[in-house]
Amino acid sequence: MSAEALAYLSSVAGIVVIWCIYEWLGYKIVSVSVPLIASYAFLVPDSLYTITVSFLAAFVAGEVAYRRFLFYGMRLFLLYSVVSSLIVFLINYPRIDVGILLISTLPGLLAYDVHSSQRRYTTLFLSAIFFTTQLSLLCILVNFLEG
């Protein structure tokens, strides 16, 4: 099985796990975008820097807009998405492709999920743990099956 197929199956399994956790607890403690980001980071390791920078920029811009200009709801979600997409575009301008286009809004979705969570820092921390766990397990699985 190819690494791309395993990354795809890993993202689907991650989304199912997040759904089960949500059903069990009644609120989201991990962003639904994390499995997709982890799979993409596995396939394109250079993207980890871009994802991190765009998440931080979108989160800071969204928090400023929320606190100073009273953005909320869909306006805030769109702001997170636009800032994330612009940062991804600016960092990757010379080498824009379909994969970058598809991944560009996911850091914004992660920032919005952290912002809108009942427990922000817990969601951020558990999303980071889930990301690291999924990426590590995917690396181990691919190396095990290839070697």
URLIN-V755776 format. One record per residue. N is the residue number from 1. OMEGA is omega in whole degrees, -180 to 180 (999 if undefined). Layout:
N/OMEGA
N/OMEGA
//
This chain:
1/-177
2/179
3/179
4/179
5/178
6/178
7/177
8/180
9/178
10/179
11/177
12/178
13/178
14/178
15/178
16/178
17/178
18/177
19/179
20/178
21/178
22/180
23/-178
24/-176
25/-180
26/174
27/-176
28/177
29/177
30/179
31/-180
32/180
33/-176
34/179
35/178
36/178
37/-180
38/179
39/179
40/179
41/176
42/-178
43/-180
44/-175
45/179
46/-175
47/-178
48/177
49/-179
50/-180
51/-179
52/-179
53/-179
54/175
55/-178
56/179
57/180
58/-179
59/-180
60/180
61/179
62/179
63/177
64/180
65/-180
66/-175
67/-175
68/-173
69/177
70/172
71/176
72/176
73/-176
74/178
75/180
76/178
77/179
78/177
79/177
80/-178
81/-179
82/180
83/178
84/-180
85/179
86/179
87/177
88/179
89/-178
90/-179
91/-174
92/-172
93/-177
94/-174
95/178
96/174
97/-176
98/180
99/179
100/177
101/-178
102/-177
103/-168
104/-178
105/-177
106/175
107/176
108/176
109/176
110/179
111/179
112/179
113/177
114/-180
115/-173
116/-179
117/177
118/179
119/-172
120/-174
121/175
122/178
123/178
124/-179
125/-180
126/174
127/177
128/178
129/179
130/178
131/-179
132/180
133/-179
134/179
135/179
136/179
137/178
138/176
139/180
140/-180
141/179
142/179
143/179
144/-177
145/179
146/-174
147/999
//
